[in-house]
Amino acid sequence: MENYGSDAGPSAMFAAFFLAFLIPILIVYVITAIGMWKTFEKAGKPGWAALIPIYNTIIILEIVGKPIWWIFLILFPCTSFIFAIWALNLLSKSFGQSEGFTVGLVLLPYVFIPVLGFGSYKYLGPSAKEAGGLMSPTNPFNTSDYKDPFGNPPSPQA
């Protein structure tokens, strides 16, 4: 005797659960991609580059002023965690933000990247000259009597 029953129930349940997870993930991706698009445009880069997976990381490295070979450090499994966070920190500093904003970029990128793109933040240049550097007048630890421990002359500030 043949079984003419339907085994479509488990397949339909799987499809429903799959779509229930896929749709929110796609929505989050679209929001993040649009925010990254706007962030790239603020930095003078092409916005469409946000849609190409590895190329968008190269553009981020250009925005923060790091060499292109950093892409290997970001993609290599042993170093990716550290260098990706470092690049996000430099990205937030390039827009004049603090380390707290970097924590947001690391933990909630789908919120903070659109905030960076659509917010009133201005692009200050690659890593905002490494957040002002040690000799910056905005550095609270910069005093006029600072002596370099290695005897180097002070570098000219741009």
Secondary structure, DSSP 8 states (H G I E B T S, - for coil): -------HHHHHHHHHHHHHHHHHHHHHHHHHHHHHHHHHHHTTS-GGGGGSHHHHHHHHHHHHT--TTHHHHHHSTTTHHHHHHHHHHHHHHHTT--HHHHHHHHH-HHHHHHHHHHSS----STHHHHHT-TT-TT-TT--TT---TT--------
